[in-house]
């Protein structure tokens, strides 16, 4: 099947590829693993070893926001709101190389501790059950597992970890939806920068006030820990605290929302694997790893070439953009036996869904915990759960893989 796909015009944002990117990725991985896309003026790297090595290689730079801002947003005709939004992104740790990345990660890791994760374990279960209770009480036998379950769960958890009052949690969905186009590359939407700038401005203004409140009255939460995080004479500036807060509120729920949604869909489409998990709850840890591998939220990771690199006979030149594809790497048959089959008993340790090396996701333990609670409880508590397949809609973006909505039906009690 993969050999019949026209790779000359390969488009990961085409309708078929948005619904299911894996046939196209398999064709690229087999026939053109270092692929130049004229459409996106970018390279796509799809084999496991190449993606894994590149994620560790400093020549594949994470610093892609600063060059864009200098080239596109420093002129007199640039929209000041868009320039300000990219200024916030520029302070995100994930868009920095050493030594700035090293400094920020060291300070942030002192605040984002296992204790912070363990503290919300009971709250994750509580919110999960509250949301499932609401679905059952609705009386319709239908719900949206993204909008009514995965999103409000993960947003509530990261907001609570950070120190956002519960009354303000509902405000974050609109802001997050607007920022998505800035961060995840919705290249088909010409208004994504303007909409994203509006959401970024409102969220930044909100967090600025929250930081001031926490400076006056510190609390036992992540925002206070960020404010007080120090290493010798170093500390996060107020702008860095605010930018990091935006990063955590956005990345802390967006990725996990998609993991829970896609993970539930994969299990609903595979009754045998679903039954296996129901029969042995102890498999949940391995199941989450396998779901990350099988259809995880990280479709691609963008890098900017800091130097020329020769890779499989191609020259990736300084200044060119590269999309590394964990979604393809995680189905590479050179690494995973029968990679297009879901197997929650599969031996793990190599999937790249959370990254690798110095950019390995700091929030991975929290994401694993949320998914390991939410997925089995939803399957257990919503009887006869089944997807409304004809109504599934996926985000049309390059960097992430997730559903806009996930309508399901279940048997009314």
VOPAGU-2260 file (C-alpha; in pm, 1 decimal, decimal comma):
REM VOPAGU-2260
SITE   aa  ch    i         X         Y         Z
SITE  UNK   A    0       0,0       0,0       0,0
SITE  UNK   A    1     275,7     244,9      91,4
SITE  UNK   A    2     451,0     209,1    -245,9
SITE  UNK   A    3     141,6     337,2    -431,8
SITE  UNK   A    4     145,9     675,4    -253,4
SITE  UNK   A    5     277,1     971,4    -455,1
SITE  UNK   A    6     563,4    1103,9    -243,8
SITE  UNK   A    7     634,5    1396,3    -476,4
SITE  UNK   A    8     334,9    1579,0    -333,9
SITE  UNK   A    9     330,6    1417,9      10,9
SITE  UNK   A   10     116,2    1628,9     242,7
SITE  UNK   A   11      69,6    1547,4     610,2
SITE  UNK   A   12    -208,2    1807,9     620,1
SITE  UNK   A   13    -411,1    1645,7     343,0
SITE  UNK   A   14    -751,1    1516,8     452,4
SITE  UNK   A   15    -651,9    1149,1     441,0
SITE  UNK   A   16    -323,6    1208,8     626,0
SITE  UNK   A   17    -491,8    1417,0     897,3
SITE  UNK   A   18    -731,3    1128,2     961,7
SITE  UNK   A   19    -458,9     862,7     941,2
SITE  UNK   A   20     -98,2     975,1     881,1
SITE  UNK   A   21      55,9     629,3     912,5
SITE  UNK   A   22      31,5     502,8     550,4
SITE  UNK   A   23     201,0     819,3     422,6
SITE  UNK   A   24     462,9     807,2     698,3
SITE  UNK   A   25     531,5     440,2     619,1
SITE  UNK   A   26     584,0     524,9     252,1
SITE  UNK   A   27     825,2     805,0     340,4
SITE  UNK   A   28    1008,9     585,4     590,9
SITE  UNK   A   29    1053,1     306,2     333,4
SITE  UNK   A   30    1119,2     499,7      13,6
SITE  UNK   A   31    1239,1     850,3     107,7
SITE  UNK   A   32    1334,8     857,7     477,2
SITE  UNK   A   33    1499,9    1201,8     450,3
SITE  UNK   A   34    1235,5    1376,4     240,1
SITE  UNK   A   35    1244,1    1732,5     108,5
SITE  UNK   A   36     894,0    1883,7      91,2
SITE  UNK   A   37     859,4    2171,0    -158,6
SITE  UNK   A   38     515,4    2239,3     -12,5
SITE  UNK   A   39     654,1    2314,9     335,9
SITE  UNK   A   40    1009,5    2403,2     230,7
SITE  UNK   A   41    1123,3    2159,6     498,8
SITE  UNK   A   42    1283,6    1819,0     550,2
SITE  UNK   A   43    1090,7    1526,3     701,3
SITE  UNK   A   44    1295,7    1259,1     882,0
SITE  UNK   A   45    1105,5     936,7     950,1
SITE  UNK   A   46    1328,3     643,0    1054,9
SITE  UNK   A   47    1373,2     558,8    1422,0
SITE  UNK   A   48    1753,4     575,2    1441,2
SITE  UNK   A   49    1766,1     903,1    1248,4
SITE  UNK   A   50    1496,5    1068,2    1461,8
SITE  UNK   A   51    1650,5     944,0    1786,0
SITE  UNK   A   52    1998,5    1062,2    1687,0
SITE  UNK   A   53    1874,8    1399,9    1563,4
SITE  UNK   A   54    1687,9    1468,0    1887,3
SITE  UNK   A   55    2025,9    1440,4    2063,3
SITE  UNK   A   56    2228,4    1627,6    1800,5
SITE  UNK   A   57    2288,7    1998,6    1879,4
SITE  UNK   A   58    2311,1    2071,0    1506,1
SITE  UNK   A   59    1933,6    2012,9    1497,6
SITE  UNK   A   60    1853,3    2328,7    1691,4
SITE  UNK   A   61    1543,0    2387,8    1902,2
SITE  UNK   A   62    1591,8    2763,5    1873,8
SITE  UNK   A   63    1346,6    2824,1    1591,1
SITE  UNK   A   64    1139,6    3107,3    1741,5
SITE  UNK   A   65    1413,4    3372,5    1766,5
SITE  UNK   A   66    1516,8    3345,2    1398,6
SITE  UNK   A   67    1152,2    3364,0    1289,0
SITE  UNK   A   68    1089,1    3671,1    1504,1
SITE  UNK   A   69    1398,3    3847,7    1373,4
SITE  UNK   A   70    1315,8    3767,9    1011,0
SITE  UNK   A   71     940,3    3824,7    1014,8
SITE  UNK   A   72     839,4    4034,3    1314,5
SITE  UNK   A   73    1105,8    4296,7    1378,2
SITE  UNK   A   74    1002,0    4521,9    1090,2
SITE  UNK   A   75     774,3    4827,1    1120,5
SITE  UNK   A   76     484,6    4650,6     944,9
SITE  UNK   A   77     467,9    4358,0    1188,9
SITE  UNK   A   78     165,1    4323,2    1413,9
SITE  UNK   A   79     278,9    4424,9    1767,4
SITE  UNK   A   80      44,5    4168,6    1925,1
SITE  UNK   A   81     192,3    3884,7    1718,2
SITE  UNK   A   82     545,6    4008,2    1801,3
SITE  UNK   A   83     457,0    4004,5    2172,9
SITE  UNK   A   84     311,6    3652,7    2146,1
SITE  UNK   A   85     630,1    3522,8    1985,6
SITE  UNK   A   86     825,6    3700,6    2257,5
SITE  UNK   A   87     651,0    3476,4    2512,0
SITE  UNK   A   88     722,5    3165,6    2301,8
SITE  UNK   A   89    1086,4    3272,7    2275,7
SITE  UNK   A   90    1122,2    3229,1    2652,6
SITE  UNK   A   91     984,9    2872,8    2646,5
SITE  UNK   A   92    1245,0    2618,1    2748,6
SITE  UNK   A   93    1144,1    2385,5    2463,5
SITE  UNK   A   94    1251,9    2650,2    2208,9
SITE  UNK   A   95    1598,9    2700,4    2355,7
SITE  UNK   A   96    1939,0    2537,5    2315,5
SITE  UNK   A   97    2214,4    2517,6    2577,5
SITE  UNK   A   98    2321,7    2705,7    2777,4
SITE  UNK   A   99    1981,4    2878,8    2813,6
SITE  UNK   A  100    1792,8    2548,6    2796,7
SITE  UNK   A  101    2022,9    2390,8    3054,5
SITE  UNK   A  102    1972,5    2679,4    3296,6
SITE  UNK   A  103    1592,5    2688,3    3263,1
SITE  UNK   A  104    1551,9    2311,2    3283,4
SITE  UNK   A  105    1768,1    2291,7    3596,0
SITE  UNK   A  106    1562,9    2558,9    3770,5
SITE  UNK   A  107    1231,0    2416,4    3653,6
SITE  UNK   A  108    1318,8    2060,0    3749,1
SITE  UNK   A  109    1369,2    2174,9    4108,2
SITE  UNK   A  110    1007,8    2288,6    4113,0
SITE  UNK   A  111     852,0    2009,4    3901,9
SITE  UNK   A  112     926,8    1730,0    4146,3
SITE  UNK   A  113     775,7    1382,7    4197,8
SITE  UNK   A  114     615,1    1527,0    4511,4
SITE  UNK   A  115     413,6    1767,5    4297,1
SITE  UNK   A  116     288,1    1474,2    4089,8
SITE  UNK   A  117     209,1    1251,7    4386,8
SITE  UNK   A  118      15,4    1533,4    4551,3
SITE  UNK   A  119    -247,5    1535,2    4274,8
SITE  UNK   A  120    -292,6    1158,5    4243,5
SITE  UNK   A  121    -613,2    1158,7    4447,3
SITE  UNK   A  122    -737,0    1471,3    4269,1
SITE  UNK   A  123    -691,7    1302,8    3928,2
SITE  UNK   A  124    -914,5    1017,2    4039,6
SITE  UNK   A  125   -1166,7    1257,2    4190,6
SITE  UNK   A  126   -1198,3    1473,5    3877,6
SITE  UNK   A  127   -1210,2    1164,7    3653,6
SITE  UNK   A  128   -1504,7    1025,6    3846,8
SITE  UNK   A  129   -1681,8    1362,7    3860,0
SITE  UNK   A  130   -1665,5    1392,0    3481,4
SITE  UNK   A  131   -1780,5    1033,6    3425,0
SITE  UNK   A  132   -2065,0    1085,5    3675,8
SITE  UNK   A  133   -2177,0    1387,2    3472,6
SITE  UNK   A  134   -2172,9    1185,9    3149,9
SITE  UNK   A  135   -2379,4     908,0    3306,0
SITE  UNK   A  136   -2623,8    1154,1    3459,6
SITE  UNK   A  137   -2680,9    1326,1    3124,8
SITE  UNK   A  138   -2930,2    1061,0    3024,4
SITE  UNK   A  139   -2847,6    1073,6    2652,0
SITE  UNK   A  140   -2602,7     786,4    2627,9
SITE  UNK   A  141   -2365,2    1019,0    2438,9
SITE  UNK   A  142   -2069,6    1233,0    2536,3
SITE  UNK   A  143   -1756,4    1387,8    2385,6
SITE  UNK   A  144   -1450,5    1221,2    2535,4
SITE  UNK   A  145   -1236,6    1522,4    2441,4
SITE  UNK   A  146   -1452,1    1823,2    2534,0
SITE  UNK   A  147   -1638,4    1660,4    2823,3
SITE  UNK   A  148   -1367,7    1436,2    2965,7
SITE  UNK   A  149   -1001,2    1440,2    2859,2
SITE  UNK   A  150    -967,0    1816,4    2820,7
SITE  UNK   A  151   -1140,0    1926,4    3144,5
SITE  UNK   A  152    -952,7    1655,9    3337,5
SITE  UNK   A  153    -604,2    1746,8    3219,4
SITE  UNK   A  154    -670,5    2122,4    3229,6
SITE  UNK   A  155    -796,0    2098,4    3587,9
SITE  UNK   A  156    -495,6    1893,0    3696,2
SITE  UNK   A  157    -221,9    2114,4    3549,8
SITE  UNK   A  158    -403,9    2431,1    3661,8
SITE  UNK   A  159    -427,2    2292,1    4013,4
SITE  UNK   A  160     -61,3    2187,5    4014,5
SITE  UNK   A  161      37,4    2535,7    3901,2
SITE  UNK   A  162    -185,5    2713,4    4152,5
SITE  UNK   A  163    -470,8    2849,2    3938,6
SITE  UNK   A  164    -793,8    2891,8    4140,4
SITE  UNK   A  165   -1060,2    2639,2    4039,9
SITE  UNK   A  166   -1305,9    2914,1    3951,8
SITE  UNK   A  167   -1075,1    3020,4    3667,3
SITE  UNK   A  168   -1017,7    2676,6    3510,8
SITE  UNK   A  169   -1293,4    2709,3    3243,2
SITE  UNK   A  170   -1127,4    3021,4    3100,0
SITE  UNK   A  171    -826,6    2830,1    2972,7
SITE  UNK   A  172    -993,3    2631,3    2691,7
SITE  UNK   A  173   -1047,3    2929,9    2460,7
SITE  UNK   A  174    -696,2    3060,8    2528,5
SITE  UNK   A  175    -546,8    2718,6    2463,2
SITE  UNK   A  176    -743,4    2667,3    2140,5
SITE  UNK   A  177    -618,2    3003,5    2012,4
SITE  UNK   A  178    -254,3    2938,2    2104,8
SITE  UNK   A  179    -258,6    2596,6    1933,3
SITE  UNK   A  180    -218,2    2750,9    1587,0
SITE  UNK   A  181      91,8    2940,3    1700,4
SITE  UNK   A  182     262,1    2638,3    1853,4
SITE  UNK   A  183     153,2    2335,1    1652,7
SITE  UNK   A  184     174,9    2466,3    1297,7
SITE  UNK   A  185    -177,9    2485,7    1158,7
SITE  UNK   A  186     -34,0    2602,7     827,4
SITE  UNK   A  187    -366,4    2593,5     646,7
SITE  UNK   A  188    -510,6    2871,4     864,8
SITE  UNK   A  189    -392,7    3218,1     757,0
SITE  UNK   A  190    -540,4    3375,7    1072,9
SITE  UNK   A  191    -364,1    3147,1    1320,1
SITE  UNK   A  192    -104,7    3407,0    1428,5
SITE  UNK   A  193    -362,3    3679,3    1490,6
SITE  UNK   A  194    -595,4    3449,3    1685,4
SITE  UNK   A  195    -302,8    3300,6    1875,7
SITE  UNK   A  196    -170,9    3644,9    1965,7
SITE  UNK   A  197    -509,0    3738,8    2114,6
SITE  UNK   A  198    -519,9    3425,6    2329,8
SITE  UNK   A  199    -156,7    3465,8    2432,6
SITE  UNK   A  200    -213,1    3828,2    2538,8
SITE  UNK   A  201    -511,1    3740,2    2758,4
SITE  UNK   A  202    -340,7    3439,3    2915,8
SITE  UNK   A  203     -20,2    3635,7    2980,2
SITE  UNK   A  204    -215,7    3918,7    3141,0
SITE  UNK   A  205    -397,2    3669,8    3362,6
SITE  UNK   A  206     -76,4    3495,7    3470,6
SITE  UNK   A  207      97,4    3826,9    3538,8
SITE  UNK   A  208    -166,8    3903,4    3799,2
SITE  UNK   A  209    -146,5    3551,5    3940,2
SITE  UNK   A  210     233,6    3574,1    3974,3
SITE  UNK   A  211     199,2    3902,5    4165,0
SITE  UNK   A  212     -52,5    3738,9    4398,6
SITE  UNK   A  213     186,2    3448,7    4460,7
SITE  UNK   A  214     477,9    3684,1    4519,3
SITE  UNK   A  215     276,8    3851,6    4797,0
SITE  UNK   A  216     133,6    3527,9    4937,0
SITE  UNK   A  217     333,3    3215,9    4841,3
SITE  UNK   A  218     145,0    2885,1    4839,6
SITE  UNK   A  219     230,5    2516,9    4818,3
SITE  UNK   A  220     204,6    2501,4    4438,1
SITE  UNK   A  221     421,7    2501,0    4127,7
SITE  UNK   A  222     390,8    2871,9    4054,2
SITE  UNK   A  223     529,1    2962,3    4396,9
SITE  UNK   A  224     802,1    2703,6    4345,9
SITE  UNK   A  225     895,0    2865,6    4013,3
SITE  UNK   A  226     909,1    3209,0    4174,5
SITE  UNK   A  227    1138,3    3081,1    4447,6
SITE  UNK   A  228    1345,4    2845,4    4228,4
SITE  UNK   A  229    1710,8    2938,6    4264,5
SITE  UNK   A  230    2046,9    2787,1    4189,1
SITE  UNK   A  231    2327,4    2971,0    4366,2
SITE  UNK   A  232    2271,6    3332,7    4252,3
SITE  UNK   A  233    2049,3    3238,3    3958,1
SITE  UNK   A  234    1671,1    3261,6    3947,4
SITE  UNK   A  235    1389,0    3282,8    3697,6
SITE  UNK   A  236    1301,4    3640,3    3603,5
SITE  UNK   A  237     937,5    3745,2    3630,7
SITE  UNK   A  238     903,2    3725,0    3251,0
SITE  UNK   A  239    1051,7    3373,5    3257,5
SITE  UNK   A  240     810,9    3268,2    3533,7
SITE  UNK   A  241     514,2    3399,3    3333,8
SITE  UNK   A  242     633,6    3241,7    3007,1
SITE  UNK   A  243     698,9    2911,0    3183,6
SITE  UNK   A  244     351,9    2928,8    3337,6
SITE  UNK   A  245     202,5    2971,2    2990,2
SITE  UNK   A  246     410,1    2677,3    2865,2
SITE  UNK   A  247     300,5    2450,9    3150,4
SITE  UNK   A  248     -67,6    2542,4    3125,6
SITE  UNK   A  249     -63,4    2481,0    2751,6
SITE  UNK   A  250     169,0    2182,7    2712,7
SITE  UNK   A  251      61,9    2036,7    3047,1
SITE  UNK   A  252    -283,6    1953,2    2919,4
SITE  UNK   A  253    -274,2    1961,0    2537,1
SITE  UNK   A  254     -50,2    1657,6    2494,8
SITE  UNK   A  255    -216,8    1450,7    2766,4
SITE  UNK   A  256    -564,1    1532,6    2633,8
SITE  UNK   A  257    -458,9    1386,9    2299,4
SITE  UNK   A  258    -296,5    1083,4    2462,8
SITE  UNK   A  259    -613,8     999,4    2656,0
SITE  UNK   A  260    -839,9    1056,2    2356,0
SITE  UNK   A  261    -633,5     861,7    2102,6
SITE  UNK   A  262    -558,6     591,7    2359,0
SITE  UNK   A  263    -927,6     534,2    2426,9
SITE  UNK   A  264   -1001,4     525,1    2054,8
SITE  UNK   A  265    -727,9     267,6    1992,3
SITE  UNK   A  266    -862,0      40,7    2266,4
SITE  UNK   A  267   -1223,0      79,7    2153,5
SITE  UNK   A  268   -1117,4     -25,8    1804,3
SITE  UNK   A  269    -936,5    -332,9    1942,1
SITE  UNK   A  270   -1172,4    -530,1    2168,9
SITE  UNK   A  271    -907,9    -795,5    2235,9
SITE  UNK   A  272    -660,1    -547,2    2381,7
SITE  UNK   A  273    -938,4    -372,8    2572,9
SITE  UNK   A  274   -1044,4    -704,9    2726,7
SITE  UNK   A  275    -683,2    -783,8    2814,6
SITE  UNK   A  276    -649,6    -457,9    3008,3
SITE  UNK   A  277    -983,8    -509,5    3183,1
SITE  UNK   A  278    -879,2    -857,9    3292,3
SITE  UNK   A  279    -541,3    -742,3    3426,8
SITE  UNK   A  280    -532,9    -377,8    3551,1
SITE  UNK   A  281    -166,3    -427,5    3631,6
SITE  UNK   A  282     -96,7    -393,4    3259,8
SITE  UNK   A  283    -194,3     -25,8    3259,4
SITE  UNK   A  284     160,7     109,4    3278,7
SITE  UNK   A  285     270,8     -85,5    2972,6
SITE  UNK   A  286     -58,3      -1,9    2802,1
SITE  UNK   A  287       7,8     372,4    2832,3
SITE  UNK   A  288     356,3     328,1    2682,5
SITE  UNK   A  289     213,4     123,8    2396,2
SITE  UNK   A  290     -59,9     379,7    2330,6
SITE  UNK   A  291     206,8     652,1    2316,8
SITE  UNK   A  292     392,6     442,6    2059,5
SITE  UNK   A  293      90,8     331,4    1858,3
SITE  UNK   A  294     -86,4     665,5    1810,1
SITE  UNK   A  295      76,8     921,4    2038,2
SITE  UNK   A  296      29,7    1298,4    2042,7
SITE  UNK   A  297     375,0    1389,8    1903,0
SITE  UNK   A  298     336,8    1369,4    1523,9
SITE  UNK   A  299     647,0    1573,8    1442,4
SITE  UNK   A  300     910,6    1781,0    1623,4
SITE  UNK   A  301    1039,4    2092,8    1447,6
SITE  UNK   A  302    1408,9    2177,2    1439,8
SITE  UNK   A  303    1622,8    2435,8    1258,4
SITE  UNK   A  304    1957,6    2331,7    1117,3
SITE  UNK   A  305    2242,4    2508,4    1300,9
SITE  UNK   A  306    2500,6    2356,2    1066,5
SITE  UNK   A  307    2515,2    2145,8     749,1
SITE  UNK   A  308    2448,5    1775,2     811,3
SITE  UNK   A  309    2480,2    1481,3     571,4
SITE  UNK   A  310    2205,4    1225,2     631,6
SITE  UNK   A  311    2135,6     924,5     407,1
SITE  UNK   A  312    2289,2    1093,6     106,1
SITE  UNK   A  313    2105,9    1423,6     154,8
SITE  UNK   A  314    2256,2    1753,1     269,3
SITE  UNK   A  315    2047,7    1934,1     529,3
SITE  UNK   A  316    2181,9    2286,9     515,0
SITE  UNK   A  317    2221,5    2545,6     787,7
SITE  UNK   A  318    1903,1    2749,4     827,8
SITE  UNK   A  319    1671,1    2484,7     681,0
SITE  UNK   A  320    1374,0    2355,4     878,2
SITE  UNK   A  321    1340,9    1988,4     966,3
SITE  UNK   A  322    1042,2    1795,2    1096,0
SITE  UNK   A  323    1155,1    1491,1    1294,0
SITE  UNK   A  324     868,8    1239,2    1303,8
SITE  UNK   A  325     833,0    1038,6    1629,1
SITE  UNK   A  326     498,1     910,4    1498,9
SITE  UNK   A  327     680,0     739,8    1212,7
SITE  UNK   A  328     982,1     635,4    1420,9
SITE  UNK   A  329     751,9     464,2    1669,9
SITE  UNK   A  330     621,7     239,2    1390,7
SITE  UNK   A  331     957,7     159,8    1234,8
SITE  UNK   A  332     966,5    -217,4    1164,4
SITE  UNK   A  333    1344,3    -210,3    1209,3
SITE  UNK   A  334    1279,7    -149,9    1580,5
SITE  UNK   A  335     927,4    -275,7    1656,1
SITE  UNK   A  336     794,0    -614,9    1551,1
SITE  UNK   A  337     458,5    -588,3    1371,9
SITE  UNK   A  338     453,8    -213,4    1447,7
SITE  UNK   A  339     104,4    -137,9    1315,8
SITE  UNK   A  340     -49,7    -376,2    1568,8
SITE  UNK   A  341    -154,3    -254,8    1915,0
SITE  UNK   A  342      -3,3    -480,2    2183,1
SITE  UNK   A  343     -26,1    -360,6    2542,6
SITE  UNK   A  344     206,0    -643,7    2652,4
SITE  UNK   A  345     481,8    -525,6    2418,0
SITE  UNK   A  346     825,4    -476,8    2573,0
SITE  UNK   A  347     903,6    -106,7    2594,3
SITE  UNK   A  348    1183,4     135,9    2662,0
SITE  UNK   A  349    1247,7     285,6    2318,8
SITE  UNK   A  350     935,0     472,7    2205,7
SITE  UNK   A  351    1004,3     840,8    2137,3
SITE  UNK   A  352     667,3     990,7    2230,0
SITE  UNK   A  353     808,2    1184,7    2525,8
SITE  UNK   A  354    1128,1    1278,2    2343,8
SITE  UNK   A  355    1480,4    1178,2    2434,1
SITE  UNK   A  356    1794,8    1338,4    2567,3
SITE  UNK   A  357    1798,7    1687,0    2714,4
SITE  UNK   A  358    1453,3    1767,7    2573,7
SITE  UNK   A  359    1285,3    1465,2    2732,9
SITE  UNK   A  360     945,6    1580,5    2860,9
SITE  UNK   A  361     958,3    1696,4    3224,1
SITE  UNK   A  362     583,4    1638,4    3251,2
SITE  UNK   A  363     599,5    1274,2    3138,4
SITE  UNK   A  364     534,4    1130,7    3488,9
SITE  UNK   A  365     221,4    1345,7    3526,2
SITE  UNK   A  366      97,0    1253,7    3176,7
SITE  UNK   A  367     151,2     882,9    3246,6
SITE  UNK   A  368     -34,1     908,8    3576,9
SITE  UNK   A  369    -333,0    1092,7    3427,6
SITE  UNK   A  370    -363,8     848,2    3137,1
SITE  UNK   A  371    -325,7     543,8    3362,0
SITE  UNK   A  372    -619,7     664,3    3572,9
SITE  UNK   A  373    -845,9     814,2    3306,6
SITE  UNK   A  374    -832,9     547,4    3035,8
SITE  UNK   A  375    -925,3     236,6    3238,0
SITE  UNK   A  376   -1187,0     422,3    3445,0
SITE  UNK   A  377   -1364,6     550,7    3135,6
SITE  UNK   A  378   -1366,2     201,9    2983,7
SITE  UNK   A  379   -1491,7      53,0    3308,7
SITE  UNK   A  380   -1759,1     306,5    3399,8
SITE  UNK   A  381   -1922,4     380,0    3061,9
SITE  UNK   A  382   -2096,2      51,9    2969,2
SITE  UNK   A  383   -2090,7     -51,7    2605,0
SITE  UNK   A  384   -1866,9     241,4    2516,3
SITE  UNK   A  385   -1824,5     282,5    2138,4
SITE  UNK   A  386   -1702,1     563,1    1910,7
SITE  UNK   A  387   -1928,6     747,5    1668,1
SITE  UNK   A  388   -1674,3     686,3    1390,6
SITE  UNK   A  389   -1837,0     906,3    1126,8
SITE  UNK   A  390   -1813,6    1208,3    1356,2
SITE  UNK   A  391   -1441,2    1195,6    1443,5
SITE  UNK   A  392   -1250,6    1513,4    1360,3
SITE  UNK   A  393    -872,2    1552,1    1390,8
SITE  UNK   A  394    -663,1    1866,5    1442,8
SITE  UNK   A  395    -523,2    1969,7    1100,8
SITE  UNK   A  396    -174,7    2052,6    1232,7
SITE  UNK   A  397     174,1    1922,6    1161,4
SITE  UNK   A  398     323,7    1889,0    1507,9
SITE  UNK   A  399      52,9    1716,7    1709,9
SITE  UNK   A  400    -190,4    1428,8    1665,9
SITE  UNK   A  401    -524,0    1461,2    1839,6
SITE  UNK   A  402    -897,3    1488,0    1790,9
SITE  UNK   A  403   -1097,1    1809,5    1786,8
SITE  UNK   A  404   -1383,4    1610,0    1934,6
SITE  UNK   A  405   -1445,9    1244,3    2013,6
SITE  UNK   A  406   -1819,7    1168,6    2020,0
SITE  UNK   A  407   -1905,1     832,9    2174,6
SITE  UNK   A  408   -2213,1     638,5    2266,7
SITE  UNK   A  409   -2266,2     413,9    2566,2
SITE  UNK   A  410   -2548,4     213,1    2719,1
SITE  UNK   A  411   -2764,3     420,5    2946,8
SITE  UNK   A  412   -2781,1     274,2    3298,2
